[in-house]
Amino acid sequence: MLDLKAPVLRPFCTLEVEAGPVRHLGAGRLGQRRIIPIVGGRVSGPALSGTISPGGADWMTASADGLAILDARYSFETEDGALIEIVDQGYRHGPEAVMKSLVSGEPVSPEAYYMRSSIRLETGHPAYAYVNRMVFIGTGAKTATGVQIDIYAVE
């Protein structure tokens, strides 16, 4: 058997995503469907900086057992003009009382619940083409205006 090294996580950037009003789609096959428009925000960090473009959304499914299935697609523009797509898919869950507080807009410590995702970045800009070949994970938290996602490159 080979002695494979465990992956290392390297901080890549932080997304401060601003969300618009939630649109309730109703009951779907797996739970309540919600569309959360993405209206803007910031990207900052050691690898990338820029502005989140309006126009994307998180097509969330909230299951009966309290699991939120996150499925967001949006884009941002780097400070030097490159456009990068973000596909962010993951889960948010926690104790029932914590999740009720979170959904009602009360401030909740990010340590009180689980919010993790796999993230794919893609661009056609030559200066950032390296992101097309990398694996990223995110750890997130709901904020007063949307979400914060810290993205890590998996090395």
MDAnalysis code that builds the backbone (N, CA, C; Angstrom):
import MDAnalysis as mda
import numpy as np

u = mda.Universe.empty(465, n_residues=155, atom_resindex=np.repeat(np.arange(155), 3), trajectory=True)
u.add_TopologyAttr("name", ["N", "CA", "C"] * 155)
u.add_TopologyAttr("resid", np.arange(1, 156))
u.add_TopologyAttr("resname", ["MET", "LEU", "ASP", "LEU", "LYS", "ALA", "PRO", "VAL", "LEU", "ARG", "PRO", "PHE", "CYS", "THR", "LEU", "GLU", "VAL", "GLU", "ALA", "GLY", "PRO", "VAL", "ARG", "HIS", "LEU", "GLY", "ALA", "GLY", "ARG", "LEU", "GLY", "GLN", "ARG", "ARG", "ILE", "ILE", "PRO", "ILE", "VAL", "GLY", "GLY", "ARG", "VAL", "SER", "GLY", "PRO", "ALA", "LEU", "SER", "GLY", "THR", "ILE", "SER", "PRO", "GLY", "GLY", "ALA", "ASP", "TRP", "MET", "THR", "ALA", "SER", "ALA", "ASP", "GLY", "LEU", "ALA", "ILE", "LEU", "ASP", "ALA", "ARG", "TYR", "SER", "PHE", "GLU", "THR", "GLU", "ASP", "GLY", "ALA", "LEU", "ILE", "GLU", "ILE", "VAL", "ASP", "GLN", "GLY", "TYR", "ARG", "HIS", "GLY", "PRO", "GLU", "ALA", "VAL", "MET", "LYS", "SER", "LEU", "VAL", "SER", "GLY", "GLU", "PRO", "VAL", "SER", "PRO", "GLU", "ALA", "TYR", "TYR", "MET", "ARG", "SER", "SER", "ILE", "ARG", "LEU", "GLU", "THR", "GLY", "HIS", "PRO", "ALA", "TYR", "ALA", "TYR", "VAL", "ASN", "ARG", "MET", "VAL", "PHE", "ILE", "GLY", "THR", "GLY", "ALA", "LYS", "THR", "ALA", "THR", "GLY", "VAL", "GLN", "ILE", "ASP", "ILE", "TYR", "ALA", "VAL", "GLU"])
u.atoms.positions = np.array([
    [0.841, -1.171, 0.000],
    [0.000, 0.000, 0.000],
    [0.894, 1.245, 0.000],
    [0.505, 2.249, -0.770],
    [1.246, 3.498, -0.833],
    [0.996, 4.331, 0.410],
    [1.968, 5.134, 0.775],
    [1.836, 6.049, 1.903],
    [1.464, 7.421, 1.343],
    [0.167, 7.663, 1.136],
    [-0.303, 8.928, 0.578],
    [-0.432, 9.973, 1.679],
    [-0.001, 11.171, 1.374],
    [-0.078, 12.267, 2.340],
    [-1.489, 12.852, 2.357],
    [-1.924, 13.265, 3.521],
    [-3.235, 13.904, 3.652],
    [-3.209, 15.263, 2.944],
    [-4.322, 15.655, 2.341],
    [-4.367, 16.971, 1.697],
    [-4.145, 18.082, 2.713],
    [-3.622, 19.179, 2.219],
    [-3.407, 20.378, 3.026],
    [-4.351, 21.451, 2.511],
    [-4.974, 22.191, 3.423],
    [-5.846, 23.290, 3.040],
    [-5.076, 24.601, 3.114],
    [-5.174, 25.378, 2.040],
    [-4.517, 26.683, 1.986],
    [-5.583, 27.756, 1.803],
    [-5.617, 28.789, 2.678],
    [-6.591, 29.870, 2.489],
    [-6.452, 30.465, 1.088],
    [-7.576, 30.619, 0.405],
    [-7.558, 31.100, -0.965],
    [-8.235, 32.463, -1.082],
    [-9.468, 32.572, -0.603],
    [-10.156, 33.868, -0.596],
    [-11.400, 33.769, 0.277],
    [-11.980, 34.919, 0.566],
    [-13.224, 35.011, 1.331],
    [-14.265, 35.699, 0.479],
    [-15.460, 35.112, 0.454],
    [-16.591, 35.706, -0.247],
    [-17.527, 36.316, 0.785],
    [-17.883, 37.575, 0.599],
    [-18.925, 38.221, 1.397],
    [-20.078, 38.450, 0.440],
    [-21.014, 37.509, 0.436],
    [-22.091, 37.470, -0.543],
    [-23.313, 38.196, 0.004],
    [-23.806, 39.162, -0.776],
    [-25.028, 39.882, -0.405],
    [-26.205, 39.216, -1.108],
    [-27.236, 38.900, -0.328],
    [-28.407, 38.201, -0.859],
    [-29.609, 39.126, -0.907],
    [-30.475, 38.874, -1.891],
    [-31.742, 39.587, -1.990],
    [-32.823, 38.848, -1.227],
    [-34.049, 39.322, -1.326],
    [-35.158, 38.667, -0.625],
    [-35.368, 37.234, -1.112],
    [-35.636, 36.352, -0.163],
    [-35.870, 34.938, -0.474],
    [-37.189, 34.801, -1.221],
    [-37.159, 33.988, -2.276],
    [-38.377, 33.662, -3.019],
    [-38.707, 32.203, -2.708],
    [-39.921, 31.973, -2.233],
    [-40.348, 30.629, -1.842],
    [-41.006, 29.949, -3.031],
    [-40.367, 28.900, -3.518],
    [-40.856, 28.152, -4.673],
    [-41.932, 27.143, -4.265],
    [-41.901, 26.707, -3.019],
    [-42.868, 25.723, -2.532],
    [-42.226, 24.370, -2.342],
    [-43.077, 23.378, -2.102],
    [-42.591, 22.025, -1.824],
    [-42.116, 21.360, -3.110],
    [-40.929, 20.792, -3.043],
    [-40.381, 19.996, -4.130],
    [-40.271, 18.552, -3.687],
    [-39.630, 17.746, -4.495],
    [-39.501, 16.319, -4.175],
    [-38.745, 16.077, -2.875],
    [-37.752, 16.905, -2.577],
    [-36.892, 16.657, -1.413],
    [-37.145, 17.606, -0.252],
    [-38.033, 18.592, -0.427],
    [-38.297, 19.540, 0.644],
    [-38.738, 20.885, 0.092],
    [-38.758, 21.870, 0.968],
    [-39.155, 23.222, 0.586],
    [-38.058, 23.870, -0.264],
    [-38.448, 24.411, -1.404],
    [-37.494, 25.033, -2.327],
    [-37.513, 26.536, -2.124],
    [-36.316, 27.117, -2.083],
    [-36.157, 28.563, -1.938],
    [-35.140, 29.043, -2.958],
    [-35.416, 30.180, -3.559],
    [-34.461, 30.810, -4.458],
    [-33.967, 32.066, -3.748],
    [-32.665, 32.130, -3.515],
    [-32.076, 33.272, -2.828],
    [-31.201, 34.016, -3.836],
    [-31.689, 35.153, -4.351],
    [-30.917, 35.898, -5.345],
    [-29.612, 36.431, -4.754],
    [-28.593, 36.445, -5.572],
    [-27.307, 37.027, -5.182],
    [-27.217, 38.383, -5.864],
    [-27.089, 39.435, -5.048],
    [-27.168, 40.796, -5.580],
    [-25.837, 41.537, -5.588],
    [-24.798, 40.948, -4.995],
    [-23.488, 41.601, -4.988],
    [-22.613, 41.055, -3.883],
    [-21.545, 41.788, -3.606],
    [-20.635, 41.408, -2.538],
    [-19.181, 41.609, -2.923],
    [-18.310, 41.088, -2.068],
    [-16.864, 41.262, -2.233],
    [-16.148, 39.925, -2.161],
    [-15.010, 39.884, -2.862],
    [-14.079, 38.764, -2.787],
    [-12.755, 39.353, -2.336],
    [-12.150, 38.762, -1.310],
    [-10.855, 39.264, -0.829],
    [-10.019, 38.087, -0.356],
    [-8.724, 38.258, -0.424],
    [-7.862, 37.203, 0.082],
    [-6.509, 37.177, -0.570],
    [-5.705, 36.206, -0.164],
    [-4.338, 36.136, -0.664],
    [-4.235, 35.794, -2.147],
    [-5.247, 35.130, -2.712],
    [-5.146, 34.692, -4.107],
    [-6.006, 35.519, -5.055],
    [-7.156, 36.002, -4.580],
    [-8.099, 36.708, -5.445],
    [-8.764, 37.850, -4.704],
    [-9.076, 38.909, -5.447],
    [-9.877, 40.011, -4.924],
    [-10.777, 40.498, -6.043],
    [-11.958, 40.970, -5.678],
    [-12.863, 41.478, -6.692],
    [-14.243, 41.749, -6.149],
    [-15.198, 41.837, -7.076],
    [-16.575, 42.185, -6.755],
    [-17.511, 41.098, -7.266],
    [-18.406, 40.641, -6.396],
    [-19.402, 39.643, -6.793],
    [-20.449, 40.326, -7.661],
    [-20.741, 39.716, -8.790],
    [-21.698, 40.272, -9.743],
    [-23.121, 39.918, -9.332],
    [-24.061, 40.848, -9.528],
    [-25.461, 40.493, -9.295],
    [-25.943, 39.551, -10.386],
    [-26.961, 38.757, -10.061],
    [-27.563, 37.915, -11.090],
    [-27.544, 36.433, -10.811],
    [-26.758, 35.963, -9.868],
    [-26.755, 34.549, -9.527],
    [-27.791, 34.259, -8.461],
    [-27.816, 32.998, -8.015],
    [-28.764, 32.618, -6.964],
    [-28.329, 31.317, -6.312],
    [-28.840, 31.120, -5.101],
    [-28.735, 29.843, -4.407],
    [-30.109, 29.199, -4.480],
    [-30.190, 28.038, -5.119],
    [-31.436, 27.281, -5.247],
    [-31.450, 26.261, -4.108],
    [-31.848, 26.718, -2.935],
    [-31.780, 25.922, -1.712],
    [-32.987, 24.999, -1.573],
    [-32.721, 23.810, -1.033],
    [-33.787, 22.887, -0.650],
    [-33.669, 22.665, 0.850],
    [-34.756, 22.895, 1.575],
    [-34.781, 22.675, 3.024],
    [-35.607, 21.426, 3.295],
    [-34.941, 20.365, 3.761],
    [-35.630, 19.098, 4.002],
    [-36.361, 19.124, 5.338],
    [-37.277, 18.181, 5.516],
    [-38.096, 18.113, 6.723],
    [-37.261, 17.897, 7.987],
    [-36.078, 17.292, 7.845],
    [-35.250, 17.023, 9.027],
    [-34.285, 18.169, 9.351],
    [-34.441, 19.325, 8.672],
    [-33.645, 20.501, 9.004],
    [-32.389, 20.688, 8.180],
    [-32.141, 19.823, 7.224],
    [-30.963, 19.947, 6.365],
    [-31.245, 20.942, 5.245],
    [-30.365, 21.920, 5.079],
    [-30.434, 22.839, 3.939],
    [-29.411, 22.365, 2.918],
    [-29.903, 22.053, 1.714],
    [-29.031, 21.644, 0.618],
    [-28.774, 22.886, -0.217],
    [-27.523, 23.306, -0.258],
    [-27.136, 24.547, -0.921],
    [-26.681, 24.256, -2.344],
    [-27.135, 25.061, -3.287],
    [-26.783, 24.877, -4.693],
    [-26.739, 26.257, -5.347],
    [-25.600, 26.928, -5.219],
    [-25.468, 28.306, -5.694],
    [-24.572, 28.391, -6.918],
    [-24.944, 29.310, -7.799],
    [-24.140, 29.580, -8.994],
    [-24.171, 31.090, -9.224],
    [-22.968, 31.674, -9.296],
    [-22.865, 33.110, -9.529],
    [-21.470, 33.411, -10.041],
    [-21.109, 34.683, -10.143],
    [-19.795, 35.030, -10.686],
    [-19.243, 36.252, -9.972],
    [-17.951, 36.455, -10.168],
    [-17.340, 37.690, -9.680],
    [-16.311, 38.164, -10.694],
    [-16.011, 39.459, -10.587],
    [-15.013, 40.072, -11.455],
    [-13.812, 40.463, -10.607],
    [-12.632, 40.021, -11.024],
    [-11.410, 40.370, -10.292],
    [-11.087, 41.841, -10.503],
    [-10.192, 42.349, -9.690],
    [-9.818, 43.760, -9.787],
    [-9.192, 44.110, -11.138],
    [-8.637, 43.114, -11.829],
    [-8.045, 43.378, -13.147],
    [-8.952, 42.943, -14.295],
    [-10.251, 42.696, -14.010],
    [-11.232, 42.497, -15.060],
    [-11.547, 41.080, -15.488],
    [-10.994, 40.064, -14.840],
    [-11.323, 38.679, -15.197],
    [-12.671, 38.294, -14.587],
    [-13.465, 37.562, -15.331],
    [-14.747, 37.062, -14.846],
    [-14.575, 35.596, -14.456],
    [-14.976, 35.250, -13.216],
    [-14.819, 33.889, -12.698],
    [-16.170, 33.403, -12.190],
    [-16.557, 32.207, -12.648],
    [-17.795, 31.577, -12.218],
    [-17.545, 30.801, -10.919],
    [-18.553, 30.818, -10.056],
    [-18.526, 30.057, -8.805],
    [-19.713, 29.093, -8.823],
    [-19.444, 27.819, -8.593],
    [-20.494, 26.832, -8.355],
    [-20.227, 26.293, -6.953],
    [-21.168, 26.515, -6.053],
    [-20.992, 26.213, -4.627],
    [-22.127, 25.288, -4.194],
    [-21.777, 24.041, -3.844],
    [-22.778, 23.063, -3.442],
    [-22.391, 22.455, -2.097],
    [-23.334, 22.435, -1.180],
    [-23.009, 21.891, 0.133],
    [-24.218, 21.761, 1.027],
    [-23.950, 21.773, 2.351],
    [-24.974, 21.515, 3.350],
    [-24.857, 22.487, 4.515],
    [-26.030, 22.798, 5.089],
    [-26.081, 23.554, 6.342],
    [-27.080, 22.855, 7.243],
    [-26.654, 22.574, 8.479],
    [-27.547, 21.933, 9.447],
    [-27.032, 22.190, 10.848],
    [-27.889, 21.935, 11.815],
    [-27.526, 22.112, 13.217],
    [-28.711, 21.781, 14.096],
    [-28.562, 22.016, 15.393],
    [-29.674, 21.766, 16.318],
    [-30.894, 22.602, 15.909],
    [-32.072, 22.038, 16.127],
    [-33.313, 22.684, 15.681],
    [-33.438, 24.121, 16.178],
    [-33.171, 24.369, 17.445],
    [-33.301, 25.724, 18.003],
    [-32.323, 26.693, 17.326],
    [-31.125, 26.225, 17.057],
    [-30.115, 27.057, 16.398],
    [-30.570, 27.403, 14.987],
    [-31.073, 26.417, 14.256],
    [-31.493, 26.655, 12.877],
    [-32.704, 27.591, 12.815],
    [-33.629, 27.476, 13.766],
    [-34.772, 28.393, 13.810],
    [-34.294, 29.826, 14.039],
    [-33.337, 29.994, 14.943],
    [-32.777, 31.327, 15.190],
    [-32.087, 31.862, 13.944],
    [-31.334, 31.021, 13.288],
    [-30.595, 31.412, 12.082],
    [-31.554, 31.866, 10.979],
    [-32.592, 31.071, 10.721],
    [-33.552, 31.384, 9.658],
    [-34.356, 32.641, 9.994],
    [-34.596, 32.888, 11.275],
    [-35.370, 34.080, 11.656],
    [-34.537, 35.355, 11.620],
    [-33.235, 35.220, 11.353],
    [-32.388, 36.403, 11.229],
    [-31.633, 36.789, 12.477],
    [-31.764, 36.010, 13.532],
    [-31.024, 36.299, 14.756],
    [-29.540, 35.987, 14.553],
    [-28.657, 36.732, 15.208],
    [-27.236, 36.393, 15.101],
    [-26.942, 35.063, 15.792],
    [-26.226, 34.187, 15.089],
    [-25.891, 32.860, 15.606],
    [-24.405, 32.635, 15.355],
    [-23.702, 32.126, 16.328],
    [-22.286, 31.823, 16.172],
    [-22.094, 30.769, 15.084],
    [-21.150, 30.972, 14.178],
    [-20.886, 29.963, 13.133],
    [-20.495, 28.596, 13.695],
    [-19.984, 28.559, 14.911],
    [-19.608, 27.287, 15.524],
    [-20.820, 26.484, 15.983],
    [-22.013, 27.102, 16.007],
    [-23.215, 26.438, 16.499],
    [-23.876, 25.558, 15.444],
    [-23.422, 25.643, 14.194],
    [-24.014, 24.842, 13.127],
    [-22.947, 24.503, 12.091],
    [-23.297, 23.601, 11.201],
    [-22.388, 23.115, 10.163],
    [-22.795, 23.742, 8.840],
    [-21.834, 24.380, 8.149],
    [-22.066, 24.913, 6.807],
    [-20.782, 24.717, 6.013],
    [-20.770, 23.688, 5.168],
    [-19.593, 23.332, 4.381],
    [-20.017, 23.065, 2.949],
    [-19.072, 23.275, 2.030],
    [-19.421, 23.066, 0.626],
    [-18.193, 22.720, -0.209],
    [-18.487, 22.141, -1.362],
    [-17.453, 21.970, -2.377],
    [-17.680, 23.087, -3.392],
    [-16.592, 23.651, -3.852],
    [-16.669, 24.832, -4.710],
    [-15.862, 24.591, -5.968],
    [-16.458, 24.969, -7.088],
    [-15.740, 24.918, -8.359],
    [-15.647, 26.331, -8.898],
    [-14.430, 26.727, -9.264],
    [-14.205, 28.012, -9.918],
    [-13.828, 27.736, -11.366],
    [-14.322, 28.592, -12.272],
    [-14.006, 28.400, -13.685],
    [-13.927, 29.752, -14.385],
    [-12.944, 29.874, -15.268],
    [-12.768, 31.096, -16.044],
    [-12.091, 30.779, -17.368],
    [-12.277, 31.673, -18.306],
    [-11.556, 31.580, -19.569],
    [-10.397, 32.554, -19.634],
    [-10.196, 33.322, -18.561],
    [-9.121, 34.323, -18.527],
    [-7.786, 33.629, -18.304],
    [-6.818, 33.846, -19.188],
    [-5.533, 33.120, -19.084],
    [-4.791, 33.327, -17.765],
    [-4.892, 34.517, -17.178],
    [-4.160, 34.785, -15.930],
    [-4.692, 33.973, -14.753],
    [-5.940, 33.515, -14.848],
    [-6.554, 32.781, -13.747],
    [-6.937, 31.353, -14.139],
    [-6.460, 30.881, -15.272],
    [-6.806, 29.541, -15.759],
    [-6.438, 28.449, -14.757],
    [-5.496, 28.709, -13.872],
    [-5.099, 27.711, -12.876],
    [-6.267, 27.291, -11.990],
    [-7.278, 28.158, -11.777],
    [-8.404, 27.787, -10.909],
    [-9.249, 26.681, -11.525],
    [-9.177, 26.532, -12.850],
    [-9.946, 25.497, -13.542],
    [-9.463, 24.092, -13.199],
    [-8.277, 23.992, -12.614],
    [-7.666, 22.686, -12.335],
    [-7.457, 22.446, -10.837],
    [-8.158, 23.194, -10.014],
    [-7.972, 23.077, -8.567],
    [-9.254, 22.609, -7.886],
    [-9.084, 21.995, -6.714],
    [-10.205, 21.586, -5.874],
    [-10.292, 22.583, -4.720],
    [-11.522, 23.037, -4.443],
    [-11.755, 24.006, -3.369],
    [-12.851, 23.507, -2.446],
    [-12.736, 23.863, -1.172],
    [-13.812, 23.625, -0.224],
    [-14.095, 24.937, 0.486],
    [-15.293, 25.045, 1.020],
    [-15.676, 26.267, 1.713],
    [-16.257, 25.976, 3.067],
    [-16.031, 26.896, 3.963],
    [-16.695, 26.884, 5.251],
    [-17.455, 28.198, 5.338],
    [-18.726, 28.119, 5.729],
    [-19.554, 29.308, 5.624],
    [-20.320, 29.630, 6.872],
    [-20.948, 30.810, 6.818],
    [-21.799, 31.286, 7.896],
    [-22.794, 32.275, 7.318],
    [-24.003, 32.248, 7.844],
    [-25.011, 33.218, 7.467],
    [-24.679, 34.535, 8.156],
    [-24.835, 35.635, 7.430],
    [-24.609, 36.972, 7.987],
    [-25.914, 37.766, 7.917],
    [-25.895, 38.976, 8.424],
    [-27.098, 39.811, 8.405],
    [-27.553, 40.125, 6.978],
    [-26.613, 40.154, 6.021],
    [-26.968, 40.540, 4.647],
    [-26.819, 39.406, 3.628],
    [-26.403, 38.223, 4.052],
    [-26.198, 37.113, 3.118],
    [-25.413, 35.997, 3.765],
    [-24.247, 35.701, 3.183],
    [-23.374, 34.676, 3.740],
    [-21.915, 35.082, 3.569],
    [-21.075, 34.538, 4.412],
    [-19.620, 34.613, 4.238],
    [-19.139, 33.205, 4.002],
    [-18.285, 33.051, 2.989],
    [-17.707, 31.757, 2.691],
    [-16.204, 31.923, 2.607],
    [-15.470, 31.217, 3.453],
    [-14.018, 31.178, 3.367],
    [-13.668, 29.996, 2.496],
    [-12.958, 30.274, 1.385],
    [-12.599, 29.230, 0.434],
    [-11.165, 28.810, 0.667],
    [-10.958, 27.478, 0.645],
    [-9.633, 26.890, 0.822],
    [-9.293, 26.059, -0.409],
    [-8.078, 26.206, -0.888],
    [-7.562, 25.333, -1.957],
    [-7.077, 24.054, -1.301],
    [-7.383, 22.930, -1.921],
    [-6.953, 21.632, -1.417],
    [-5.667, 21.277, -2.161],
    [-4.571, 21.113, -1.421],
    [-3.274, 20.790, -2.034],
    [-2.838, 19.401, -1.670],
])
